[in-house]
């Protein structure tokens, strides 16, 4: 299960308490966070020298969330629209995409493919 990111302030307080000599258990009790979280914050701080959120790994998405929502909106308005028409629309928005990218985005949204045709 994914959890929310901890605030930079909380991570800074954890590190400052650690630097002042407090133990993981005391820090955990004082800040009301699990001991494993305290340990991972301190481990990350020791490794990278910062408590800021570092960029994640992985390939950036070709379509932005805004572009994906626009495609979904267009398809729900006109279910018979072709992928070529949707590609033209995305070009007008300034977000050029291939038809396969568009169909994959619609598939993850549940609007394209066999499953979409079965829905009433």
C-alpha positions as CSV (number, residue, x, y, z in Angstrom):
1,X,0.0,0.0,0.0
2,X,1.3,3.4,-0.9
3,X,1.5,6.1,1.8
4,X,1.7,9.8,1.7
5,X,5.1,11.5,1.6
6,X,6.3,12.9,4.9
7,X,6.7,16.7,5.2
8,X,10.2,18.1,4.9
9,X,9.7,19.8,8.3
10,X,9.1,16.4,10.0
11,X,12.1,14.9,8.3
12,X,14.3,17.9,9.3
13,X,13.1,17.5,12.9
14,X,13.9,13.8,12.9
15,X,17.4,14.4,11.6
16,X,18.0,17.3,14.1
17,X,16.9,15.1,17.0
18,X,19.2,12.3,15.8
19,X,22.2,14.7,15.5
20,X,21.5,15.9,19.1
21,X,22.0,12.3,20.2
22,X,18.4,11.0,20.7
23,X,17.7,7.4,20.0
24,X,15.3,6.1,17.3
25,X,12.8,5.0,19.9
26,X,12.6,8.4,21.6
27,X,12.4,10.2,18.3
28,X,9.6,7.9,17.2
29,X,7.6,8.5,20.3
30,X,8.2,12.2,20.3
31,X,7.2,12.7,16.6
32,X,4.5,10.0,16.6
33,X,5.9,8.2,13.6
34,X,6.9,4.5,13.4
35,X,10.5,3.6,14.4
36,X,11.1,2.1,10.9
37,X,10.2,5.5,9.4
38,X,12.7,7.3,11.6
39,X,15.3,4.7,10.6
40,X,14.6,5.2,6.9
41,X,14.7,9.0,7.2
42,X,18.0,8.9,8.9
43,X,19.4,6.3,6.5
44,X,18.4,8.4,3.5
45,X,19.9,11.5,5.1
46,X,23.2,9.7,5.7
47,X,23.3,8.4,2.2
48,X,22.3,11.5,0.3
49,X,23.0,14.3,2.8
50,X,19.6,15.9,2.4
51,X,16.1,15.4,3.7
52,X,14.5,16.8,0.5
53,X,12.5,14.5,-1.8
54,X,14.8,13.3,-4.6
55,X,13.6,12.6,-8.1
56,X,12.2,9.1,-8.6
57,X,13.4,6.6,-11.2
58,X,11.5,5.6,-14.3
59,X,10.6,6.9,-17.7
60,X,8.5,10.1,-17.7
61,X,4.9,9.7,-18.9
62,X,4.4,10.7,-22.5
63,X,0.9,12.2,-21.7
64,X,0.4,14.6,-18.9
65,X,-2.5,14.1,-16.5
66,X,-4.2,17.1,-18.1
67,X,-3.8,15.6,-21.6
68,X,-5.2,12.3,-20.4
69,X,-8.2,14.0,-18.8
70,X,-8.8,15.9,-22.1
71,X,-8.8,12.6,-24.1
72,X,-11.2,11.0,-21.7
73,X,-13.5,14.0,-21.8
74,X,-13.5,13.9,-25.6
75,X,-14.2,10.2,-25.8
76,X,-17.1,10.4,-23.3
77,X,-18.6,13.3,-25.3
78,X,-18.2,11.4,-28.6
79,X,-17.7,7.7,-28.2
80,X,-17.3,7.1,-31.9
81,X,-14.3,9.4,-32.3
82,X,-11.3,7.8,-34.0
83,X,-7.8,7.6,-32.7
84,X,-6.6,9.8,-35.6
85,X,-9.1,12.5,-34.6
86,X,-7.9,12.3,-31.0
87,X,-4.3,12.5,-32.2
88,X,-5.2,15.7,-34.1
89,X,-6.8,17.1,-30.9
90,X,-3.7,16.4,-28.9
91,X,-1.6,18.0,-31.5
92,X,-3.7,21.2,-31.2
93,X,-3.2,21.1,-27.5
94,X,0.5,21.1,-28.0
95,X,1.0,17.6,-26.7
96,X,1.7,15.4,-29.8
97,X,1.1,11.7,-29.2
98,X,1.0,8.5,-31.2
99,X,-2.2,6.6,-31.7
100,X,-0.8,3.7,-29.6
101,X,-0.1,6.1,-26.7
102,X,-3.6,7.4,-26.9
103,X,-5.2,4.0,-27.0
104,X,-3.1,2.9,-24.1
105,X,-4.2,5.9,-22.1
106,X,-7.8,5.3,-22.9
107,X,-7.4,1.6,-22.0
108,X,-6.0,2.4,-18.6
109,X,-9.0,4.8,-18.1
110,X,-11.4,1.9,-19.0
111,X,-12.7,3.5,-22.2
112,X,-11.0,1.5,-24.9
113,X,-10.9,-2.2,-25.6
114,X,-13.2,-5.2,-25.1
115,X,-14.0,-4.3,-21.5
116,X,-15.3,-0.9,-22.5
117,X,-17.7,-2.4,-25.1
118,X,-19.2,-4.8,-22.5
119,X,-20.2,-1.9,-20.2
120,X,-23.9,-0.9,-20.5
